Amino acid sequence: KHQDTILGDTPTQNRVLDLDNIKDAQALEIQKLKKKVKKLEKRRKSRTPQLKRRLFKVRIESSAEKSLGNQEDASNQERNDQDEEI
């Protein structure tokens, strides 16, 4: 009789077992999600340097184009000055 009071009735035992199963399932789901997050973070970290390099190259190319544009304008200005003298 004493053991019945410790263990409780069958529906209570079933509820406890169900809660344990739910807890285990949730723990497993949490582990899967954490693993997925790590994988995504790792992928993002590996892509970041590539993007930075690409952006840096674009910046260099665009600044080179700007500086060339200024040189071309200067050479055109010199030609215009020479034409005006004639």
FIFILUM-591446 format. One record per residue: residue in three letters; residue number from 0; y, z, x of N, C-alpha, C, CB in turn. Coordinates in nm, 3 decimals. Glycine has a CB too. Layout:
N
vexmar bakol:ALA | rovex:NUM | n_py:Y | n_pz:Z | n_px:X | ca_py:Y | ca_pz:Z | ca_px:X | c_py:Y | c_pz:Z | c_px:X | cb_py:Y | cb_pz:Z | cb_px:X
...
This chain:
86
vexmar bakol:LYS | rovex:0 | n_py:-0.119 | n_pz:0.000 | n_px:0.082 | ca_py:0.000 | ca_pz:0.000 | ca_px:0.000 | c_py:0.126 | c_pz:0.000 | c_px:0.087 | cb_py:0.000 | cb_pz:0.121 | cb_px:-0.094
vexmar bakol:HIS | rovex:1 | n_py:0.120 | n_pz:0.071 | n_px:0.196 | ca_py:0.236 | ca_pz:0.078 | ca_px:0.286 | c_py:0.268 | c_pz:-0.060 | c_px:0.345 | cb_py:0.209 | cb_pz:0.180 | cb_px:0.399
vexmar bakol:GLN | rovex:2 | n_py:0.165 | n_pz:-0.135 | n_px:0.376 | ca_py:0.185 | ca_pz:-0.267 | ca_px:0.435 | c_py:0.247 | c_pz:-0.364 | c_px:0.333 | cb_py:0.052 | cb_pz:-0.323 | cb_px:0.487
vexmar bakol:ASP | rovex:3 | n_py:0.216 | n_pz:-0.349 | n_px:0.209 | ca_py:0.275 | ca_pz:-0.434 | ca_px:0.105 | c_py:0.426 | c_pz:-0.412 | c_px:0.098 | cb_py:0.211 | cb_pz:-0.405 | cb_px:-0.031
vexmar bakol:THR | rovex:4 | n_py:0.469 | n_pz:-0.288 | n_px:0.113 | ca_py:0.613 | ca_pz:-0.262 | ca_px:0.105 | c_py:0.685 | c_pz:-0.316 | c_px:0.229 | cb_py:0.639 | cb_pz:-0.112 | cb_px:0.090
vexmar bakol:ILE | rovex:5 | n_py:0.619 | n_pz:-0.316 | n_px:0.343 | ca_py:0.681 | ca_pz:-0.369 | ca_px:0.464 | c_py:0.693 | c_pz:-0.522 | c_px:0.455 | cb_py:0.598 | cb_pz:-0.329 | cb_px:0.589
vexmar bakol:LEU | rovex:6 | n_py:0.586 | n_pz:-0.587 | n_px:0.416 | ca_py:0.586 | ca_pz:-0.732 | ca_px:0.409 | c_py:0.658 | c_pz:-0.783 | c_px:0.285 | cb_py:0.444 | cb_pz:-0.784 | cb_px:0.411
vexmar bakol:GLY | rovex:7 | n_py:0.665 | n_pz:-0.703 | n_px:0.184 | ca_py:0.731 | ca_pz:-0.745 | ca_px:0.061 | c_py:0.637 | c_pz:-0.829 | c_px:-0.023 | cb_py:0.859 | cb_pz:-0.822 | cb_px:0.091
vexmar bakol:ASP | rovex:8 | n_py:0.692 | n_pz:-0.882 | n_px:-0.128 | ca_py:0.609 | ca_pz:-0.964 | ca_px:-0.216 | c_py:0.601 | c_pz:-1.108 | c_px:-0.163 | cb_py:0.665 | cb_pz:-0.962 | cb_px:-0.359
vexmar bakol:THR | rovex:9 | n_py:0.513 | n_pz:-1.183 | n_px:-0.220 | ca_py:0.487 | ca_pz:-1.319 | ca_px:-0.174 | c_py:0.608 | c_pz:-1.411 | c_px:-0.185 | cb_py:0.372 | cb_pz:-1.378 | cb_px:-0.252
vexmar bakol:PRO | rovex:10 | n_py:0.684 | n_pz:-1.411 | n_px:-0.295 | ca_py:0.802 | ca_pz:-1.499 | ca_px:-0.300 | c_py:0.903 | c_pz:-1.469 | c_px:-0.189 | cb_py:0.869 | cb_pz:-1.487 | cb_px:-0.436
vexmar bakol:THR | rovex:11 | n_py:0.918 | n_pz:-1.342 | n_px:-0.157 | ca_py:1.011 | ca_pz:-1.305 | ca_px:-0.051 | c_py:0.960 | c_pz:-1.356 | c_px:0.083 | cb_py:1.031 | cb_pz:-1.152 | cb_px:-0.046
vexmar bakol:GLN | rovex:12 | n_py:0.832 | n_pz:-1.342 | n_px:0.106 | ca_py:0.772 | ca_pz:-1.393 | ca_px:0.230 | c_py:0.790 | c_pz:-1.544 | c_px:0.240 | cb_py:0.622 | cb_pz:-1.356 | cb_px:0.237
vexmar bakol:ASN | rovex:13 | n_py:0.770 | n_pz:-1.612 | n_px:0.128 | ca_py:0.787 | ca_pz:-1.758 | ca_px:0.128 | c_py:0.931 | c_pz:-1.796 | c_px:0.159 | cb_py:0.745 | cb_pz:-1.816 | cb_px:-0.008
vexmar bakol:ARG | rovex:14 | n_py:1.024 | n_pz:-1.720 | n_px:0.103 | ca_py:1.166 | ca_pz:-1.749 | ca_px:0.130 | c_py:1.198 | c_pz:-1.729 | c_px:0.277 | cb_py:1.256 | cb_pz:-1.660 | cb_px:0.043
vexmar bakol:VAL | rovex:15 | n_py:1.144 | n_pz:-1.622 | n_px:0.334 | ca_py:1.168 | ca_pz:-1.595 | ca_px:0.476 | c_py:1.110 | c_pz:-1.708 | c_px:0.561 | cb_py:1.106 | cb_pz:-1.459 | cb_px:0.517
vexmar bakol:LEU | rovex:16 | n_py:0.989 | n_pz:-1.751 | n_px:0.528 | ca_py:0.927 | ca_pz:-1.861 | ca_px:0.603 | c_py:1.007 | c_pz:-1.990 | c_px:0.587 | cb_py:0.783 | cb_pz:-1.882 | cb_px:0.556
vexmar bakol:ASP | rovex:17 | n_py:1.055 | n_pz:-2.016 | n_px:0.466 | ca_py:1.137 | ca_pz:-2.135 | ca_px:0.442 | c_py:1.266 | c_pz:-2.129 | c_px:0.525 | cb_py:1.171 | cb_pz:-2.149 | cb_px:0.293
vexmar bakol:LEU | rovex:18 | n_py:1.327 | n_pz:-2.011 | n_px:0.528 | ca_py:1.450 | ca_pz:-1.996 | ca_px:0.607 | c_py:1.423 | c_pz:-2.017 | c_px:0.755 | cb_py:1.511 | cb_pz:-1.857 | cb_px:0.584
vexmar bakol:ASP | rovex:19 | n_py:1.309 | n_pz:-1.968 | n_px:0.802 | ca_py:1.272 | ca_pz:-1.990 | ca_px:0.942 | c_py:1.254 | c_pz:-2.139 | c_px:0.970 | cb_py:1.143 | cb_pz:-1.913 | cb_px:0.976
vexmar bakol:ASN | rovex:20 | n_py:1.189 | n_pz:-2.209 | n_px:0.878 | ca_py:1.169 | ca_pz:-2.353 | ca_px:0.896 | c_py:1.303 | c_pz:-2.427 | c_px:0.896 | cb_py:1.078 | cb_pz:-2.410 | cb_px:0.784
vexmar bakol:ILE | rovex:21 | n_py:1.392 | n_pz:-2.388 | n_px:0.806 | ca_py:1.524 | ca_pz:-2.450 | ca_px:0.799 | c_py:1.601 | c_pz:-2.424 | c_px:0.928 | cb_py:1.604 | cb_pz:-2.396 | cb_px:0.677
vexmar bakol:LYS | rovex:22 | n_py:1.592 | n_pz:-2.301 | n_px:0.976 | ca_py:1.661 | ca_pz:-2.264 | ca_px:1.100 | c_py:1.610 | c_pz:-2.349 | c_px:1.217 | cb_py:1.642 | cb_pz:-2.114 | cb_px:1.130
vexmar bakol:ASP | rovex:23 | n_py:1.478 | n_pz:-2.366 | n_px:1.226 | ca_py:1.419 | ca_pz:-2.447 | ca_px:1.333 | c_py:1.463 | c_pz:-2.593 | c_px:1.321 | cb_py:1.266 | cb_pz:-2.437 | cb_px:1.329
vexmar bakol:ALA | rovex:24 | n_py:1.465 | n_pz:-2.644 | n_px:1.199 | ca_py:1.507 | ca_pz:-2.783 | ca_px:1.177 | c_py:1.653 | c_pz:-2.802 | c_px:1.216 | cb_py:1.485 | cb_pz:-2.824 | cb_px:1.030
vexmar bakol:GLN | rovex:25 | n_py:1.737 | n_pz:-2.705 | n_px:1.182 | ca_py:1.879 | ca_pz:-2.714 | ca_px:1.218 | c_py:1.898 | c_pz:-2.706 | c_px:1.369 | cb_py:1.958 | cb_pz:-2.601 | cb_px:1.149
vexmar bakol:ALA | rovex:26 | n_py:1.821 | n_pz:-2.620 | n_px:1.434 | ca_py:1.830 | ca_pz:-2.609 | ca_px:1.580 | c_py:1.790 | c_pz:-2.741 | c_px:1.646 | cb_py:1.740 | cb_pz:-2.493 | cb_px:1.632
vexmar bakol:LEU | rovex:27 | n_py:1.687 | n_pz:-2.804 | n_px:1.594 | ca_py:1.643 | ca_pz:-2.932 | ca_px:1.647 | c_py:1.750 | c_pz:-3.039 | c_px:1.627 | cb_py:1.511 | cb_pz:-2.976 | cb_px:1.581
vexmar bakol:GLU | rovex:28 | n_py:1.811 | n_pz:-3.040 | n_px:1.509 | ca_py:1.918 | ca_pz:-3.135 | ca_px:1.480 | c_py:2.038 | c_pz:-3.113 | c_px:1.572 | cb_py:1.962 | cb_pz:-3.123 | cb_px:1.332
vexmar bakol:ILE | rovex:29 | n_py:2.071 | n_pz:-2.988 | n_px:1.598 | ca_py:2.182 | ca_pz:-2.956 | ca_px:1.688 | c_py:2.152 | c_pz:-3.007 | c_px:1.828 | cb_py:2.208 | cb_pz:-2.803 | cb_px:1.691
vexmar bakol:GLN | rovex:30 | n_py:2.030 | n_pz:-2.988 | n_px:1.875 | ca_py:1.992 | ca_pz:-3.037 | ca_px:2.007 | c_py:2.004 | c_pz:-3.189 | c_px:2.015 | cb_py:1.849 | cb_pz:-2.994 | cb_px:2.042
vexmar bakol:LYS | rovex:31 | n_py:1.959 | n_pz:-3.258 | n_px:1.910 | ca_py:1.968 | ca_pz:-3.404 | ca_px:1.909 | c_py:2.114 | c_pz:-3.449 | c_px:1.914 | cb_py:1.899 | cb_pz:-3.462 | cb_px:1.784
vexmar bakol:LEU | rovex:32 | n_py:2.199 | n_pz:-3.383 | n_px:1.836 | ca_py:2.340 | ca_pz:-3.420 | ca_px:1.833 | c_py:2.409 | c_pz:-3.393 | c_px:1.967 | cb_py:2.412 | cb_pz:-3.344 | cb_px:1.721
vexmar bakol:LYS | rovex:33 | n_py:2.375 | n_pz:-3.280 | n_px:2.029 | ca_py:2.432 | ca_pz:-3.250 | ca_px:2.161 | c_py:2.392 | c_pz:-3.355 | c_px:2.263 | cb_py:2.388 | cb_pz:-3.110 | cb_px:2.208
vexmar bakol:LYS | rovex:34 | n_py:2.267 | n_pz:-3.398 | n_px:2.257 | ca_py:2.218 | ca_pz:-3.501 | ca_px:2.349 | c_py:2.293 | c_pz:-3.632 | c_px:2.324 | cb_py:2.066 | cb_pz:-3.522 | cb_px:2.332
vexmar bakol:LYS | rovex:35 | n_py:2.316 | n_pz:-3.663 | n_px:2.198 | ca_py:2.388 | ca_pz:-3.786 | ca_px:2.163 | c_py:2.532 | c_pz:-3.781 | c_px:2.213 | cb_py:2.386 | cb_pz:-3.808 | cb_px:2.010
vexmar bakol:VAL | rovex:36 | n_py:2.596 | n_pz:-3.665 | n_px:2.199 | ca_py:2.733 | ca_pz:-3.648 | ca_px:2.246 | c_py:2.739 | c_pz:-3.667 | c_px:2.398 | cb_py:2.788 | cb_pz:-3.508 | cb_px:2.207
vexmar bakol:LYS | rovex:37 | n_py:2.645 | n_pz:-3.606 | n_px:2.470 | ca_py:2.642 | ca_pz:-3.621 | ca_px:2.616 | c_py:2.628 | c_pz:-3.768 | c_px:2.655 | cb_py:2.527 | cb_pz:-3.539 | cb_px:2.676
vexmar bakol:LYS | rovex:38 | n_py:2.540 | n_pz:-3.838 | n_px:2.585 | ca_py:2.517 | ca_pz:-3.979 | ca_px:2.614 | c_py:2.645 | c_pz:-4.060 | c_px:2.592 | cb_py:2.403 | cb_pz:-4.034 | cb_px:2.527
vexmar bakol:LEU | rovex:39 | n_py:2.713 | n_pz:-4.033 | n_px:2.480 | ca_py:2.836 | ca_pz:-4.106 | ca_px:2.450 | c_py:2.946 | c_pz:-4.073 | c_px:2.551 | cb_py:2.884 | cb_pz:-4.073 | cb_px:2.309
vexmar bakol:GLU | rovex:40 | n_py:2.957 | n_pz:-3.946 | n_px:2.590 | ca_py:3.057 | ca_pz:-3.907 | ca_px:2.689 | c_py:3.029 | c_pz:-3.974 | c_px:2.823 | cb_py:3.061 | cb_pz:-3.754 | cb_px:2.706
vexmar bakol:LYS | rovex:41 | n_py:2.903 | n_pz:-3.980 | n_px:2.860 | ca_py:2.866 | ca_pz:-4.043 | ca_px:2.986 | c_py:2.901 | c_pz:-4.192 | c_px:2.982 | cb_py:2.715 | cb_pz:-4.024 | cb_px:3.015
vexmar bakol:ARG | rovex:42 | n_py:2.874 | n_pz:-4.256 | n_px:2.871 | ca_py:2.907 | ca_pz:-4.398 | ca_px:2.856 | c_py:3.057 | c_pz:-4.419 | c_px:2.863 | cb_py:2.851 | cb_pz:-4.453 | cb_px:2.724
vexmar bakol:ARG | rovex:43 | n_py:3.133 | n_pz:-4.330 | n_px:2.799 | ca_py:3.279 | ca_pz:-4.342 | ca_px:2.799 | c_py:3.334 | c_pz:-4.323 | c_px:2.941 | cb_py:3.342 | cb_pz:-4.240 | cb_px:2.703
vexmar bakol:LYS | rovex:44 | n_py:3.277 | n_pz:-4.227 | n_px:3.015 | ca_py:3.323 | ca_pz:-4.202 | ca_px:3.152 | c_py:3.296 | c_pz:-4.322 | c_px:3.241 | cb_py:3.255 | cb_pz:-4.077 | cb_px:3.209
vexmar bakol:SER | rovex:45 | n_py:3.184 | n_pz:-4.387 | n_px:3.221 | ca_py:3.151 | ca_pz:-4.502 | ca_px:3.305 | c_py:3.239 | c_pz:-4.621 | c_px:3.271 | cb_py:3.003 | cb_pz:-4.539 | cb_px:3.290
vexmar bakol:ARG | rovex:46 | n_py:3.287 | n_pz:-4.631 | n_px:3.147 | ca_py:3.372 | ca_pz:-4.743 | ca_px:3.108 | c_py:3.517 | c_pz:-4.721 | c_px:3.149 | cb_py:3.364 | cb_pz:-4.765 | cb_px:2.958
vexmar bakol:THR | rovex:47 | n_py:3.561 | n_pz:-4.599 | n_px:3.161 | ca_py:3.701 | ca_pz:-4.570 | ca_px:3.189 | c_py:3.748 | c_pz:-4.631 | c_px:3.321 | cb_py:3.723 | cb_pz:-4.420 | cb_px:3.192
vexmar bakol:PRO | rovex:48 | n_py:3.676 | n_pz:-4.617 | n_px:3.431 | ca_py:3.723 | ca_pz:-4.678 | ca_px:3.556 | c_py:3.735 | c_pz:-4.830 | c_px:3.545 | cb_py:3.629 | cb_pz:-4.642 | cb_px:3.670
vexmar bakol:GLN | rovex:49 | n_py:3.643 | n_pz:-4.893 | n_px:3.472 | ca_py:3.649 | ca_pz:-5.037 | ca_px:3.456 | c_py:3.777 | c_pz:-5.076 | c_px:3.382 | cb_py:3.526 | cb_pz:-5.089 | cb_px:3.380
vexmar bakol:LEU | rovex:50 | n_py:3.808 | n_pz:-5.002 | n_px:3.277 | ca_py:3.929 | ca_pz:-5.032 | ca_px:3.201 | c_py:4.054 | c_pz:-5.011 | c_px:3.285 | cb_py:3.935 | cb_pz:-4.946 | cb_px:3.075
vexmar bakol:LYS | rovex:51 | n_py:4.054 | n_pz:-4.904 | n_px:3.365 | ca_py:4.169 | ca_pz:-4.876 | ca_px:3.451 | c_py:4.189 | c_pz:-4.989 | c_px:3.552 | cb_py:4.152 | cb_pz:-4.742 | cb_px:3.524
vexmar bakol:ARG | rovex:52 | n_py:4.078 | n_pz:-5.036 | n_px:3.611 | ca_py:4.089 | ca_pz:-5.146 | ca_px:3.707 | c_py:4.144 | c_pz:-5.270 | c_px:3.640 | cb_py:3.952 | cb_pz:-5.175 | cb_px:3.770
vexmar bakol:ARG | rovex:53 | n_py:4.093 | n_pz:-5.300 | n_px:3.520 | ca_py:4.140 | ca_pz:-5.418 | ca_px:3.449 | c_py:4.289 | c_pz:-5.408 | c_px:3.417 | cb_py:4.060 | cb_pz:-5.439 | cb_px:3.322
vexmar bakol:LEU | rovex:54 | n_py:4.331 | n_pz:-5.291 | n_px:3.370 | ca_py:4.472 | ca_pz:-5.272 | ca_px:3.338 | c_py:4.557 | c_pz:-5.282 | c_px:3.464 | cb_py:4.493 | cb_pz:-5.136 | cb_px:3.270
vexmar bakol:PHE | rovex:55 | n_py:4.508 | n_pz:-5.228 | n_px:3.574 | ca_py:4.582 | ca_pz:-5.233 | ca_px:3.700 | c_py:4.598 | c_pz:-5.377 | c_px:3.746 | cb_py:4.509 | cb_pz:-5.150 | cb_px:3.809
vexmar bakol:LYS | rovex:56 | n_py:4.490 | n_pz:-5.456 | n_px:3.734 | ca_py:4.498 | ca_pz:-5.597 | ca_px:3.773 | c_py:4.599 | c_pz:-5.670 | c_px:3.687 | cb_py:4.360 | cb_pz:-5.664 | cb_px:3.761
vexmar bakol:VAL | rovex:57 | n_py:4.598 | n_pz:-5.643 | n_px:3.558 | ca_py:4.692 | ca_pz:-5.709 | ca_px:3.467 | c_py:4.835 | c_pz:-5.673 | c_px:3.505 | cb_py:4.664 | cb_pz:-5.671 | cb_px:3.321
vexmar bakol:ARG | rovex:58 | n_py:4.858 | n_pz:-5.545 | n_px:3.538 | ca_py:4.991 | ca_pz:-5.502 | ca_px:3.578 | c_py:5.036 | c_pz:-5.574 | c_px:3.705 | cb_py:4.995 | cb_pz:-5.351 | cb_px:3.600
vexmar bakol:ILE | rovex:59 | n_py:4.945 | n_pz:-5.587 | n_px:3.801 | ca_py:4.979 | ca_pz:-5.654 | ca_px:3.927 | c_py:5.011 | c_pz:-5.801 | c_px:3.899 | cb_py:4.862 | cb_pz:-5.643 | cb_px:4.029
vexmar bakol:GLU | rovex:60 | n_py:4.927 | n_pz:-5.865 | n_px:3.818 | ca_py:4.950 | ca_pz:-6.006 | ca_px:3.788 | c_py:5.082 | c_pz:-6.025 | c_px:3.716 | cb_py:4.835 | cb_pz:-6.063 | cb_px:3.703
vexmar bakol:SER | rovex:61 | n_py:5.111 | n_pz:-5.939 | n_px:3.619 | ca_py:5.235 | ca_pz:-5.955 | ca_px:3.543 | c_py:5.356 | c_pz:-5.927 | c_px:3.631 | cb_py:5.236 | cb_pz:-5.862 | cb_px:3.421
vexmar bakol:SER | rovex:62 | n_py:5.347 | n_pz:-5.829 | n_px:3.720 | ca_py:5.460 | ca_pz:-5.802 | ca_px:3.809 | c_py:5.477 | c_pz:-5.915 | c_px:3.910 | cb_py:5.441 | cb_pz:-5.667 | cb_px:3.882
vexmar bakol:ALA | rovex:63 | n_py:5.367 | n_pz:-5.975 | n_px:3.953 | ca_py:5.376 | ca_pz:-6.089 | ca_px:4.044 | c_py:5.442 | c_pz:-6.207 | c_px:3.974 | cb_py:5.235 | cb_pz:-6.129 | cb_px:4.096
vexmar bakol:GLU | rovex:64 | n_py:5.409 | n_pz:-6.227 | n_px:3.848 | ca_py:5.471 | ca_pz:-6.336 | ca_px:3.773 | c_py:5.620 | c_pz:-6.312 | c_px:3.756 | cb_py:5.404 | cb_pz:-6.352 | cb_px:3.635
vexmar bakol:LYS | rovex:65 | n_py:5.658 | n_pz:-6.188 | n_px:3.731 | ca_py:5.800 | ca_pz:-6.155 | ca_px:3.716 | c_py:5.875 | c_pz:-6.182 | c_px:3.846 | cb_py:5.817 | cb_pz:-6.009 | cb_px:3.673
vexmar bakol:SER | rovex:66 | n_py:5.816 | n_pz:-6.140 | n_px:3.957 | ca_py:5.885 | ca_pz:-6.159 | ca_px:4.085 | c_py:5.892 | c_pz:-6.307 | c_px:4.120 | cb_py:5.813 | cb_pz:-6.081 | cb_px:4.197
vexmar bakol:LEU | rovex:67 | n_py:5.789 | n_pz:-6.384 | n_px:4.087 | ca_py:5.793 | ca_pz:-6.527 | ca_px:4.112 | c_py:5.898 | c_pz:-6.593 | c_px:4.023 | cb_py:5.655 | cb_pz:-6.591 | cb_px:4.087
vexmar bakol:GLY | rovex:68 | n_py:5.910 | n_pz:-6.544 | n_px:3.903 | ca_py:6.011 | ca_pz:-6.597 | ca_px:3.812 | c_py:6.150 | c_pz:-6.578 | c_px:3.868 | cb_py:6.000 | cb_pz:-6.532 | cb_px:3.676
vexmar bakol:ASN | rovex:69 | n_py:6.177 | n_pz:-6.466 | n_px:3.928 | ca_py:6.308 | ca_pz:-6.440 | ca_px:3.989 | c_py:6.333 | c_pz:-6.534 | c_px:4.106 | cb_py:6.318 | cb_pz:-6.294 | cb_px:4.035
vexmar bakol:GLN | rovex:70 | n_py:6.230 | n_pz:-6.559 | n_px:4.186 | ca_py:6.245 | ca_pz:-6.649 | ca_px:4.300 | c_py:6.272 | c_pz:-6.791 | c_px:4.252 | cb_py:6.119 | cb_pz:-6.646 | cb_px:4.388
vexmar bakol:GLU | rovex:71 | n_py:6.202 | n_pz:-6.833 | n_px:4.147 | ca_py:6.224 | ca_pz:-6.967 | ca_px:4.094 | c_py:6.366 | c_pz:-6.979 | c_px:4.040 | cb_py:6.121 | cb_pz:-7.000 | cb_px:3.984
vexmar bakol:ASP | rovex:72 | n_py:6.413 | n_pz:-6.876 | n_px:3.972 | ca_py:6.549 | ca_pz:-6.877 | ca_px:3.920 | c_py:6.650 | c_pz:-6.888 | c_px:4.034 | cb_py:6.577 | cb_pz:-6.751 | cb_px:3.837
vexmar bakol:ALA | rovex:73 | n_py:6.624 | n_pz:-6.819 | n_px:4.143 | ca_py:6.715 | ca_pz:-6.822 | ca_px:4.257 | c_py:6.717 | c_pz:-6.961 | c_px:4.319 | cb_py:6.675 | cb_pz:-6.717 | cb_px:4.363
vexmar bakol:SER | rovex:74 | n_py:6.600 | n_pz:-7.023 | n_px:4.332 | ca_py:6.597 | ca_pz:-7.158 | ca_px:4.391 | c_py:6.664 | c_pz:-7.258 | c_px:4.298 | cb_py:6.452 | cb_pz:-7.201 | cb_px:4.420
vexmar bakol:ASN | rovex:75 | n_py:6.648 | n_pz:-7.242 | n_px:4.168 | ca_py:6.718 | ca_pz:-7.329 | ca_px:4.072 | c_py:6.868 | c_pz:-7.309 | c_px:4.082 | cb_py:6.669 | cb_pz:-7.302 | cb_px:3.928
vexmar bakol:GLN | rovex:76 | n_py:6.910 | n_pz:-7.187 | n_px:4.100 | ca_py:7.053 | ca_pz:-7.157 | ca_px:4.112 | c_py:7.111 | c_pz:-7.224 | c_px:4.235 | cb_py:7.076 | cb_pz:-7.005 | cb_px:4.117
vexmar bakol:GLU | rovex:77 | n_py:7.035 | n_pz:-7.222 | n_px:4.346 | ca_py:7.082 | ca_pz:-7.287 | ca_px:4.468 | c_py:7.097 | c_pz:-7.436 | c_px:4.446 | cb_py:6.984 | cb_pz:-7.260 | cb_px:4.585
vexmar bakol:ARG | rovex:78 | n_py:7.001 | n_pz:-7.499 | n_px:4.376 | ca_py:7.010 | ca_pz:-7.642 | ca_px:4.348 | c_py:7.131 | c_pz:-7.671 | c_px:4.261 | cb_py:6.881 | cb_pz:-7.691 | cb_px:4.279
vexmar bakol:ASN | rovex:79 | n_py:7.155 | n_pz:-7.587 | n_px:4.161 | ca_py:7.270 | ca_pz:-7.606 | ca_px:4.073 | c_py:7.400 | c_pz:-7.595 | c_px:4.152 | cb_py:7.268 | cb_pz:-7.504 | cb_px:3.958
vexmar bakol:ASP | rovex:80 | n_py:7.407 | n_pz:-7.502 | n_px:4.245 | ca_py:7.526 | ca_pz:-7.485 | ca_px:4.327 | c_py:7.549 | c_pz:-7.610 | c_px:4.413 | cb_py:7.514 | cb_pz:-7.360 | cb_px:4.417
vexmar bakol:GLN | rovex:81 | n_py:7.440 | n_pz:-7.662 | n_px:4.469 | ca_py:7.453 | ca_pz:-7.782 | ca_px:4.553 | c_py:7.496 | c_pz:-7.902 | c_px:4.469 | cb_py:7.320 | cb_pz:-7.812 | cb_px:4.624
vexmar bakol:ASP | rovex:82 | n_py:7.444 | n_pz:-7.914 | n_px:4.346 | ca_py:7.483 | ca_pz:-8.025 | ca_px:4.259 | c_py:7.630 | c_pz:-8.016 | c_px:4.223 | cb_py:7.398 | cb_pz:-8.025 | cb_px:4.131
vexmar bakol:GLU | rovex:83 | n_py:7.680 | n_pz:-7.897 | n_px:4.203 | ca_py:7.821 | ca_pz:-7.880 | ca_px:4.166 | c_py:7.913 | c_pz:-7.918 | c_px:4.282 | cb_py:7.848 | cb_pz:-7.736 | cb_px:4.123
vexmar bakol:GLU | rovex:84 | n_py:7.869 | n_pz:-7.896 | n_px:4.405 | ca_py:7.950 | ca_pz:-7.929 | ca_px:4.521 | c_py:7.965 | c_pz:-8.079 | c_px:4.537 | cb_py:7.889 | cb_pz:-7.869 | cb_px:4.647
vexmar bakol:ILE | rovex:85 | n_py:7.867 | n_pz:-8.153 | n_px:4.494 | ca_py:7.870 | ca_pz:-8.300 | ca_px:4.510 | c_py:7.960 | c_pz:-8.361 | c_px:4.412 | cb_py:7.734 | cb_pz:-8.359 | cb_px:4.496
